[in-house]
């Protein structure tokens, strides 16, 4: 298979754009085997879509029909994995100790089905921990050392689990 230089450069530019803007592919799974028999997305509704802006994750709402009187729990967990180093200012800012911490923030809502067996799932929003917020509470092992954050990687997990089921009917990871 022969690829033209233009195709290769276009693909490379698209990959660089995705890296530069922090776009990540979310892995979404809807499995109505983990829901009451007959459950399906209501007409005009679809699987929620999650987007990331800075450290905030927002997932769209949806509606699920055919759930009978079964309630559900919707959760959105956002984890910030923050890595960096501590500098010793007394020795030409020598790196003396690396660190890595994960901070998880979550929101959870109990949802009640309507009398017509429909579950209205509202949008969910949760903010991760910013570098500034982390540095406001983090201290190096030696109080004379200065922390420097080198990365703040955000990940999230959205789930909707029906009462009486152990696995989620909707699971989105990003």
PAVO-295373 format. One line per field, with one value per atom (N, C-alpha, C, O): residue in three letters; x, y, z. Coordinates in steps of 0.2 Angstrom, whole numbers. Atoms other than C-alpha are relative to their C-alpha. Layout:
<atoms>
r = c(Ala  ...)
x = c(X  ...)
y = c(Y  ...)
z = c(Z  ...)
</atoms>
This chain:
<atoms>
r = c(Unk  Unk  Unk  Unk  Unk  Unk  Unk  Unk  Unk  Unk  Unk  Unk  Unk  Unk  Unk  Unk  Unk  Unk  Unk  Unk  Unk  Unk  Unk  Unk  Unk  Unk  Unk  Unk  Unk  Unk  Unk  Unk  Unk  Unk  Unk  Unk  Unk  Unk  Unk  Unk  Unk  Unk  Unk  Unk  Unk  Unk  Unk  Unk  Unk  Unk  Unk  Unk  Unk  Unk  Unk  Unk  Unk  Unk  Unk  Unk  Unk  Unk  Unk  Unk  Unk  Unk  Unk  Unk  Unk  Unk  Unk  Unk  Unk  Unk  Unk  Unk  Unk  Unk  Unk  Unk  Unk  Unk  Unk  Unk  Unk  Unk  Unk  Unk  Unk  Unk  Unk  Unk  Unk  Unk  Unk  Unk  Unk  Unk  Unk  Unk  Unk  Unk  Unk  Unk  Unk  Unk  Unk  Unk  Unk  Unk  Unk  Unk  Unk  Unk  Unk  Unk  Unk  Unk  Unk  Unk  Unk  Unk  Unk  Unk  Unk  Unk  Unk  Unk  Unk  Unk  Unk  Unk  Unk  Unk  Unk  Unk  Unk  Unk  Unk  Unk  Unk  Unk  Unk  Unk  Unk  Unk  Unk  Unk  Unk  Unk  Unk  Unk  Unk  Unk  Unk  Unk  Unk  Unk  Unk  Unk  Unk  Unk  Unk  Unk  Unk  Unk  Unk  Unk  Unk  Unk  Unk  Unk  Unk  Unk  Unk  Unk  Unk  Unk  Unk  Unk  Unk  Unk  Unk  Unk  Unk  Unk  Unk  Unk  Unk  Unk  Unk  Unk  Unk  Unk  Unk  Unk  Unk  Unk  Unk  Unk  Unk  Unk  Unk  Unk  Unk  Unk  Unk  Unk  Unk  Unk  Unk  Unk  Unk  Unk  Unk  Unk  Unk  Unk  Unk  Unk  Unk  Unk  Unk  Unk  Unk  Unk  Unk  Unk  Unk  Unk  Unk  Unk  Unk  Unk  Unk  Unk  Unk  Unk  Unk  Unk  Unk  Unk  Unk  Unk  Unk  Unk  Unk  Unk  Unk  Unk  Unk  Unk  Unk  Unk  Unk  Unk  Unk  Unk  Unk  Unk  Unk  Unk  Unk  Unk  Unk  Unk  Unk  Unk  Unk  Unk  Unk  Unk  Unk  Unk  Unk  Unk  Unk  Unk  Unk  Unk  Unk  Unk  Unk  Unk  Unk  Unk  Unk  Unk  Unk  Unk  Unk  Unk  Unk  Unk  Unk  Unk  Unk  Unk  Unk  Unk  Unk  Unk  Unk  Unk  Unk  Unk  Unk  Unk  Unk  Unk  Unk  Unk  Unk  Unk  Unk  Unk  Unk  Unk  Unk  Unk  Unk  Unk  Unk  Unk  Unk  Unk  Unk  Unk  Unk  Unk  Unk  Unk  Unk  Unk  Unk  Unk  Unk  Unk  Unk  Unk  Unk  Unk  Unk  Unk  Unk  Unk  Unk  Unk  Unk  Unk  Unk  Unk  Unk  Unk  Unk  Unk  Unk  Unk  Unk  Unk  Unk  Unk  Unk  Unk  Unk  Unk  Unk  Unk  Unk  Unk  Unk  Unk  Unk  Unk  Unk  Unk  Unk  Unk  Unk  Unk  Unk  Unk  Unk  Unk  Unk  Unk  Unk  Unk  Unk  Unk  Unk  Unk  Unk  Unk  Unk  Unk  Unk  Unk  Unk  Unk  Unk  Unk  Unk  Unk  Unk  Unk  Unk  Unk  Unk  Unk  Unk  Unk  Unk  Unk  Unk  Unk  Unk  Unk  Unk  Unk  Unk  Unk  Unk  Unk  Unk  Unk  Unk  Unk  Unk  Unk  Unk  Unk  Unk  Unk  Unk  Unk  Unk  Unk  Unk  Unk  Unk  Unk  Unk  Unk  Unk  Unk  Unk  Unk  Unk  Unk  Unk  Unk  Unk  Unk  Unk  Unk  Unk  Unk  Unk  Unk  Unk  Unk  Unk  Unk  Unk  Unk  Unk  Unk  Unk  Unk  Unk  Unk  Unk  Unk  Unk  Unk  Unk  Unk  Unk  Unk  Unk  Unk  Unk  Unk  Unk  Unk  Unk  Unk  Unk  Unk  Unk  Unk  Unk  Unk  Unk  Unk  Unk  Unk  Unk  Unk  Unk  Unk  Unk  Unk  Unk  Unk  Unk  Unk  Unk  Unk  Unk  Unk  Unk  Unk  Unk  Unk  Unk  Unk  Unk  Unk  Unk  Unk  Unk  Unk  Unk  Unk  Unk  Unk  Unk  Unk  Unk  Unk  Unk  Unk  Unk  Unk  Unk  Unk  Unk  Unk  Unk  Unk  Unk  Unk  Unk  Unk  Unk  Unk  Unk  Unk  Unk  Unk  Unk  Unk  Unk  Unk  Unk  Unk  Unk  Unk  Unk  Unk  Unk  Unk  Unk  Unk  Unk  Unk  Unk  Unk  Unk  Unk  Unk  Unk  Unk  Unk  Unk  Unk  Unk  Unk  Unk  Unk  Unk  Unk  Unk  Unk  Unk  Unk  Unk  Unk  Unk  Unk  Unk  Unk  Unk  Unk  Unk  Unk  Unk  Unk  Unk  Unk  Unk  Unk  Unk  Unk  Unk  Unk  Unk  Unk  Unk  Unk  Unk  Unk  Unk  Unk  Unk  Unk  Unk  Unk  Unk  Unk  Unk  Unk  Unk  Unk  Unk  Unk  Unk  Unk  Unk  Unk  Unk  Unk  Unk  Unk  Unk  Unk  Unk  Unk  Unk  Unk  Unk  Unk  Unk  Unk  Unk  Unk  Unk  Unk  Unk  Unk  Unk  Unk  Unk  Unk  Unk  Unk  Unk  Unk  Unk  Unk  Unk  Unk  Unk  Unk  Unk  Unk  Unk  Unk  Unk  Unk  Unk  Unk  Unk  Unk  Unk  Unk  Unk  Unk  Unk  Unk  Unk  Unk  Unk  Unk  Unk  Unk  Unk  Unk  Unk  Unk  Unk  Unk  Unk  Unk)
x = c(4  0  4  9  -5  8  -4  -10  3  4  3  9  -3  6  3  1  -3  17  -6  -6  6  1  -4  -6  4  -9  4  1  -5  6  0  -1  -1  8  -7  -7  6  -11  -2  -4  1  -12  4  2  -4  3  -2  -2  3  -5  -6  -7  6  -21  2  -1  -2  -12  3  2  -3  -2  -5  -5  6  -18  -3  -5  3  -26  4  2  -4  -11  0  0  0  -10  -6  -5  6  -28  -2  -7  1  -28  -6  -9  6  -42  2  8  -1  -43  -7  -12  5  -54  -4  0  3  -67  -3  -5  2  -72  -7  -7  7  -91  -3  -2  3  -101  -7  -8  7  -120  -2  -1  1  -125  -7  -7  7  -144  -1  -7  0  -141  0  -2  -1  -137  -6  -4  6  -154  -7  -6  6  -172  -2  0  2  -179  -4  -9  4  -185  3  0  -3  -174  3  7  -3  -168  0  -4  0  -164  -7  -9  6  -180  1  7  0  -184  3  1  -3  -173  6  9  -5  -161  6  5  -5  -144  5  4  -5  -129  3  5  -3  -122  7  11  -7  -106  3  0  -4  -93  5  9  -5  -82  4  2  -5  -67  2  4  -3  -63  4  1  -5  -48  0  2  1  -51  -7  -8  7  -70  -2  -1  3  -79  -7  -10  7  -97  -2  0  4  -108  -7  -10  7  -124  -5  -3  6  -141  -3  -1  3  -151  -7  -8  6  -168  0  1  0  -170  -7  -10  7  -187  0  5  1  -194  3  5  -4  -186  -5  -3  5  -203  1  2  -1  -201  7  8  -7  -183  4  4  -4  -172  7  9  -7  -154  5  2  -5  -138  5  7  -4  -128  6  5  -6  -110  5  6  -5  -96  6  6  -6  -78  5  6  -6  -64  6  6  -7  -46  5  6  -5  -32  7  7  -6  -15  6  7  -5  -2  7  8  -7  17  4  3  -4  31  7  8  -6  47  1  -2  -2  54  7  11  -6  68  3  0  -3  81  4  9  -3  85  7  10  -7  101  5  11  -5  110  -2  -2  1  107  -7  -7  7  88  1  -3  -1  94  -7  -10  6  79  2  7  -2  79  -6  -4  5  62  -6  -9  6  49  -6  -6  6  31  -5  -5  6  15  -6  -6  6  -2  -7  -7  6  -20  -5  -6  6  -35  -6  -7  7  -53  -5  -6  6  -68  -6  -6  5  -85  -7  -8  6  -103  -5  -3  5  -118  -7  -8  7  -136  -5  -3  5  -151  -5  -8  5  -163  -6  -6  6  -181  -4  -5  4  -191  -7  -10  7  -207  -5  -4  5  -224  -1  -4  0  -222  6  7  -6  -206  6  9  -5  -195  5  3  -5  -178  3  6  -3  -173  7  7  -7  -154  2  4  -3  -148  7  11  -8  -131  3  1  -4  -117  6  9  -6  -102  4  1  -5  -87  6  9  -7  -71  5  5  -6  -54  4  1  -4  -40  5  8  -4  -31  7  8  -7  -12  1  4  0  -15  -3  0  4  -27  5  5  -4  -15  6  8  -6  0  -2  3  2  -10  0  0  0  -11  6  7  -5  4  7  8  -7  21  5  3  -5  37  2  0  -1  44  5  4  -4  56  -3  -4  4  47  4  2  -4  62  1  3  0  60  -6  -11  5  50  -3  1  3  37  -1  -2  1  36  -5  -2  5  21  3  3  -2  27  -5  -5  5  11  -7  -6  7  -8  -4  -7  3  -16  -7  -8  7  -35  -3  -2  4  -46  -7  -8  6  -64  -4  -2  4  -77  -7  -9  7  -96  -3  -2  4  -108  -7  -9  7  -126  -2  -2  1  -131  -7  -9  7  -149  0  4  1  -155  -1  -5  0  -153  5  5  -5  -139  7  8  -6  -121  5  10  -4  -114  -3  -9  3  -117  -3  0  3  -129  4  4  -4  -119  7  7  -7  -100  4  5  -4  -89  6  6  -6  -71  4  4  -4  -59  6  10)
y = c(-6  0  6  7  -5  16  7  8  -6  32  6  6  -6  49  4  4  -5  62  4  6  -4  73  -4  -1  4  59  -1  0  1  56  6  6  -6  74  2  5  -2  77  -4  -2  4  62  2  3  -3  69  6  7  -6  86  -1  2  2  78  -2  -1  2  69  5  5  -6  84  4  7  -4  94  -3  0  4  80  1  2  0  80  7  8  -7  99  3  7  -3  102  -5  -4  5  87  -4  -7  4  78  -7  -10  7  60  -4  -1  4  46  -3  -6  3  41  -7  -8  6  23  -1  -1  1  21  -6  -9  7  5  1  3  0  4  -8  -11  7  -13  -1  -1  1  -15  -7  -8  7  -33  2  -3  -2  -24  5  10  -5  -15  -4  -10  4  -20  -2  1  2  -30  5  7  -5  -19  7  12  -7  -4  2  -2  -3  7  7  10  -8  25  2  -1  -3  35  3  5  -3  42  7  11  -7  57  0  5  0  52  -5  -9  5  43  0  3  1  38  7  11  -6  52  1  -4  -1  61  5  9  -3  67  5  3  -4  82  3  4  -3  90  7  8  -7  108  2  3  -1  112  -6  -12  6  101  -2  -6  2  100  -5  -4  5  85  1  1  -1  87  -5  -6  5  73  1  3  -2  76  -5  -10  4  70  -5  -4  5  56  -2  0  3  47  -7  -9  8  28  -2  0  2  21  -8  -11  7  4  -3  -9  2  3  -2  -4  2  0  4  10  -4  5  0  1  1  2  7  11  -6  17  -2  -7  1  20  5  10  -5  29  2  -3  -3  40  3  7  -3  44  2  0  -3  54  1  5  -1  52  3  1  -3  63  0  2  1  59  4  4  -4  71  -4  -4  3  62  5  7  -5  75  -2  -5  2  72  6  11  -5  83  -2  -8  0  86  5  10  -4  94  3  -1  -3  106  3  5  -2  110  7  7  -7  129  1  5  -1  128  -3  -2  3  117  1  -4  -2  126  -4  -6  3  120  -7  -10  7  102  -4  -3  5  89  -5  -9  4  80  -6  -11  5  70  1  6  0  66  -2  -5  2  64  -1  1  1  58  -2  -6  0  60  -1  3  1  55  3  1  -3  66  -2  0  1  60  4  4  -3  70  -3  -5  3  63  3  6  -2  67  -6  -10  6  54  3  7  -2  56  -7  -11  5  44  2  7  -2  44  -5  -11  4  38  0  5  0  32  3  3  -3  40  -5  -11  5  32  -3  -9  3  28  -4  -6  4  18  3  0  -4  32  3  5  -3  37  6  6  -6  55  1  2  0  56  7  9  -7  74  0  -5  0  80  0  2  0  78  4  4  -4  90  -1  0  1  87  3  2  -3  97  -4  -7  4  88  6  11  -4  96  4  1  -4  110  0  -1  0  112  5  4  -5  128  -2  -1  2  120  -6  -6  5  105  3  1  -3  116  4  5  -4  126  -4  -2  4  111  -5  -8  4  101  3  8  -2  102  -6  -12  5  93  -3  1  3  82  5  5  -5  96  7  9  -7  113  5  10  -5  122  -2  2  1  113  3  4  -3  120  -5  -9  4  109  3  9  -1  109  -5  -11  5  101  -1  4  1  93  -3  -2  2  85  -1  -2  1  85  -4  -1  4  71  -2  -4  1  70  -6  -8  6  54  0  3  0  51  -7  -10  6  37  2  5  -1  40  -7  -11  6  26  1  5  0  23  -8  -12  7  7  0  4  1  1  -3  -8  3  -4  -8  -10  7  -23  -3  -9  2  -24  2  7  -2  -25  3  6  -3  -19  6  6  -6  -2  -2  -6  0  -1  4  3  -5  14  1  2  -2  16  3  1  -4  29  2  4  -2  31  4  3  -4  44  3  7)
z = c(0  0  0  4  1  -6  3  1  -2  4  -3  -3  2  -3  5  11  -5  6  3  9  -2  7  5  10  -5  16  7  12  -6  28  4  10  -3  32  3  8  -2  34  6  11  -6  46  6  12  -5  56  3  9  -2  57  4  9  -4  64  6  11  -7  77  4  10  -4  82  3  9  -2  83  6  11  -5  94  7  12  -6  106  3  9  -3  107  3  8  -3  111  6  9  -6  124  -2  3  2  114  1  -1  -1  120  -3  -2  2  113  6  10  -6  126  -2  -8  1  127  3  9  -2  128  -1  -7  1  131  3  9  -2  132  0  -5  0  138  3  10  -3  141  2  5  -4  147  7  11  -7  163  2  6  -1  163  0  -2  0  165  -7  -12  7  150  -3  -1  4  137  0  -4  0  141  -6  -9  6  127  0  4  0  123  -3  -8  2  121  -7  -9  6  104  0  5  -1  101  5  5  -4  114  -2  -6  2  113  6  11  -5  123  2  -3  -2  133  -3  -4  3  126  6  8  -5  138  -3  -8  3  134  6  12  -5  144  -2  -8  0  146  6  11  -5  156  5  3  -5  172  1  5  -1  170  -5  -11  4  163  0  5  0  157  -5  -10  4  151  -2  3  2  141  4  6  -3  148  -5  -11  5  140  3  9  -2  142  -2  -8  1  144  1  6  -1  141  1  0  -1  145  6  7  -6  163  5  10  -5  172  6  5  -6  190  3  9  -2  191  0  -5  -1  198  -2  -3  2  194  3  6  -3  200  -6  -9  5  189  3  8  -4  194  -6  -11  4  186  5  9  -4  193  -4  -10  3  188  4  10  -4  193  -4  -10  3  191  3  9  -2  192  -1  -7  0  196  2  7  -1  194  0  -3  0  198  4  5  -4  208  5  4  -5  223  -1  -2  1  221  7  11  -5  234  -2  -6  2  232  2  -1  -3  242  -4  -3  4  229  -7  -11  7  212  -2  -8  2  212  -2  -6  2  212  2  7  -1  210  6  5  -5  226  1  4  -1  226  -5  -5  4  213  4  9  -3  217  -5  -11  4  210  4  9  -4  217  -4  -9  4  211  5  11  -4  217  -4  -10  3  213  3  9  -2  213  -3  -9  3  210  2  7  -1  209  -1  -6  0  211  1  5  0  208  0  -4  1  212  -4  -3  5  198  1  2  -1  200  -7  -10  6  185  0  6  0  180  0  -1  0  180  -7  -7  6  162  -2  -8  1  164  -3  -7  3  158  5  10  -4  166  -3  -8  3  163  4  10  -3  166  -2  -8  1  168  -2  0  2  162  7  12  -6  174  -1  -6  1  177  7  12  -6  189  -2  -8  1  190  3  9  -3  193  4  5  -4  203  -5  -9  4  195  3  9  -2  196  6  11  -5  206  7  12  -6  218  4  10  -3  221  3  9  -3  224  6  11  -6  237  6  12  -6  248  1  6  0  243  3  2  -3  253  -2  -1  1  249  7  12  -7  263  4  10  -3  267  -1  -7  1  270  -4  -7  4  262  -7  -11  7  246  -4  -1  4  232  -5  -9  5  222  -7  -8  7  203  -3  -3  3  194  -7  -11  6  178  -5  -11  4  172  5  11  -3  177  -5  -10  4  168  2  8  -2  168  -3  -9  2  167  3  8  -3  170  -1  -6  1  172  1  7  -1  169  0  -4  0  174  2  6  -2  175  2  -3  -2  185  3  7  -3  188  6  8  -6  205  -1  -6  0  207  -5  -6  5  194  3  6  -2  198  -5  -3  5  182  -3  -4  3  173  -7  -10  7  158  -4  -10  4  152  4  10  -3  155  -5  -11  5  147  4  10  -3  151  -5  -11  4  145  4  1)
</atoms>
